[in-house]
Every structure is written in C-alpha cells, then in structure tokens.
Amino acid sequence: MKVIHFAMAVAAAAALAAPAFATSNSKLNAQNQHSNTALNVNMGAQNSSKQDGMASVKDVSGGVLVKIALENTPSGSSEPAHIHKGTCAKLDPAPWKPLSNVVGGKSTTTVPGLTVADLKKAHYAVNVHKSTSDLKTYVSCGDL
C-alpha cells in the first residue's frame, strides 16, 4: 500500500512540475483533427535555445489569429517568426507568411485571407528565428 501511495505522490508531483504548455502532441493532434477553426501546437526548442512553448491558430474575421508564447527568450530580444511550408524536420527555408516578432516571449498576428482549413490542406510550421541578423538559426518550431 505504501508503494502505491508513493507512486501516486510521485506522479502528482511530476504533473504539477510540468509546464502548462506541455500538453502531449498526440492529444493536441487529436484535438486539431476534430477542429476546423483552431489549431494548437507545442513549440519545440531548437539549437540549444531552451525556447519551448505553444502556438495557437484560430479563425477570426478576415483571417487567422496566430499567437506564440515561448519560455526562455533572451531579455530585450526581438525574434522574427513566420509560417513556413513544410515541417520542422523538413522546413522550406523561405518564409511563407510573416508573423509579428516574438518580444518578451510573445507574438500575436492576424494573417489576412487565410483559414485553419487552408492550413490543414498541407504541411506548415510556425518557426522562430534567433534574430533579423541571424535568420538561419532557428530557436523554436511547431508543426501545424
């Protein structure tokens, strides 16, 4: 009985210690498959940046609203963000749709003329770059 209580305590502590954005990709993928108007993705750190987080995309009047929230962004940084064609594993390096720079860990952009249904027709990724002078270094990415 003590072992079961200990295991339950460890599991509860782990759940509480996990960041709020750490929803499993499989759970998010299942939610995204059922929604025609909203997508949520985990943003994964790249190039040792430790910039994990979340991105959400939802239909709004005239386009889609894209919100990015990242942890561990450098103080005072302004990191370019885009929607790219492809996936994080095989990204087209040419930005497809520009997004507002990530400042203070946040970015909010309305992309006109685009819908979640459009994004679900092919492979796209939200990608964040280290800086305008270092666009080749990716710091975070999430597959839509």
C-alpha positions as CSV (number, residue, x, y, z in Angstrom):
1,M,0.0,0.0,0.0
2,K,2.9,2.4,0.8
3,V,4.3,1.8,-2.7
4,I,1.1,2.7,-4.4
5,H,0.8,5.9,-2.3
6,F,4.4,6.8,-3.1
7,A,3.8,6.2,-6.8
8,M,0.7,8.4,-6.8
9,A,2.6,11.1,-5.0
10,V,5.5,11.0,-7.5
11,A,3.0,11.1,-10.4
12,A,1.1,14.1,-8.9
13,A,4.4,16.0,-8.2
14,A,5.5,15.4,-11.8
15,A,2.2,16.6,-13.2
16,L,2.4,19.8,-11.1
17,A,6.0,20.4,-12.0
18,A,5.3,20.1,-15.8
19,P,4.9,23.4,-17.6
20,A,1.3,24.4,-18.5
21,F,2.1,24.2,-22.3
22,A,3.4,20.6,-22.1
23,T,0.2,19.0,-23.5
24,S,1.2,15.9,-25.3
25,N,1.5,16.2,-29.1
26,S,-0.8,13.2,-29.6
27,K,-3.6,14.9,-27.5
28,L,-3.1,18.2,-29.4
29,N,-3.1,16.3,-32.8
30,A,-6.4,14.6,-31.8
31,Q,-7.9,18.0,-30.9
32,N,-6.7,19.6,-34.1
33,Q,-8.1,16.8,-36.3
34,H,-11.6,17.5,-34.9
35,S,-11.5,21.2,-35.2
36,N,-12.0,23.1,-38.4
37,T,-11.4,26.5,-36.8
38,A,-8.5,26.2,-34.4
39,L,-5.0,24.6,-34.1
40,N,-2.8,24.3,-31.1
41,V,0.8,23.1,-31.2
42,N,3.8,22.6,-28.9
43,M,6.7,24.8,-29.9
44,G,10.0,22.8,-29.5
45,A,13.3,24.4,-28.7
46,Q,16.0,24.2,-31.4
47,N,19.7,24.8,-31.4
48,S,20.0,24.6,-27.6
49,S,17.8,27.7,-27.2
50,K,15.6,26.1,-24.5
51,Q,12.7,28.2,-26.1
52,D,9.8,25.8,-25.7
53,G,6.2,27.0,-25.7
54,M,2.9,26.9,-27.5
55,A,1.4,28.4,-30.7
56,S,-2.3,28.7,-31.4
57,V,-4.0,29.5,-34.7
58,K,-7.7,30.2,-34.9
59,D,-10.1,31.6,-37.4
60,V,-11.1,35.2,-36.9
61,S,-13.0,37.6,-39.2
62,G,-10.9,38.0,-42.3
63,G,-8.1,35.6,-41.5
64,V,-6.4,33.6,-38.8
65,L,-5.1,34.8,-35.4
66,V,-1.7,33.3,-34.6
67,K,-0.4,33.6,-31.0
68,I,3.0,32.4,-29.9
69,A,4.1,32.1,-26.3
70,L,7.7,31.0,-25.6
71,E,9.8,30.5,-22.5
72,N,13.4,31.4,-22.0
73,T,13.6,34.1,-24.7
74,P,16.6,36.4,-24.2
75,S,15.9,39.7,-22.5
76,G,15.4,42.5,-24.9
77,S,15.3,40.2,-27.9
78,S,13.1,40.6,-31.0
79,E,12.9,37.2,-32.8
80,P,11.4,37.0,-36.2
81,A,8.6,34.5,-36.7
82,H,6.9,33.1,-39.8
83,I,4.7,30.3,-41.0
84,H,6.8,28.2,-43.3
85,K,5.8,25.5,-45.8
86,G,6.9,22.0,-44.7
87,T,7.5,20.6,-41.3
88,C,10.0,21.4,-38.5
89,A,12.0,18.3,-39.7
90,K,12.0,19.4,-43.3
91,L,11.3,23.1,-43.4
92,D,11.2,25.2,-46.6
93,P,13.7,28.0,-45.5
94,A,11.7,30.7,-47.4
95,P,9.1,32.2,-45.1
96,W,5.5,31.7,-46.4
97,K,3.6,34.1,-44.1
98,P,5.3,36.7,-41.9
99,L,4.3,36.9,-38.2
100,S,5.0,39.6,-35.6
101,N,8.4,39.2,-34.0
102,V,8.5,37.4,-30.6
103,V,9.2,40.0,-28.0
104,G,9.2,39.2,-24.3
105,G,8.2,35.6,-25.3
106,K,5.0,36.6,-27.1
107,S,3.8,37.3,-30.6
108,T,0.3,38.0,-31.8
109,T,-0.5,38.4,-35.5
110,T,-3.6,38.3,-37.7
111,V,-2.8,36.8,-41.1
112,P,-5.4,38.1,-43.6
113,G,-7.0,35.8,-46.2
114,L,-6.1,32.6,-44.5
115,T,-8.1,30.0,-42.7
116,V,-7.4,27.0,-40.5
117,A,-9.0,24.8,-43.2
118,D,-6.3,26.2,-45.6
119,L,-3.5,25.3,-43.2
120,K,-4.9,21.7,-42.8
121,K,-4.6,21.1,-46.5
122,A,-0.8,20.8,-46.5
123,H,2.2,20.8,-44.1
124,Y,3.1,24.0,-42.4
125,A,5.1,25.0,-39.4
126,V,5.4,28.1,-37.1
127,N,9.1,28.9,-36.9
128,V,11.0,31.4,-34.8
129,H,14.5,32.7,-35.8
130,K,17.2,33.9,-33.4
131,S,17.3,37.5,-34.8
132,T,16.9,39.5,-38.0
133,S,20.7,39.3,-38.4
134,D,20.7,35.5,-37.9
135,L,17.7,34.2,-39.7
136,K,19.4,30.8,-40.4
137,T,19.4,29.9,-36.7
138,Y,16.1,28.6,-35.6
139,V,15.2,28.8,-31.9
140,S,11.7,27.2,-31.8
141,C,9.4,25.4,-34.2
142,G,6.0,23.7,-34.1
143,D,4.2,21.7,-36.8
144,L,0.7,22.9,-37.7
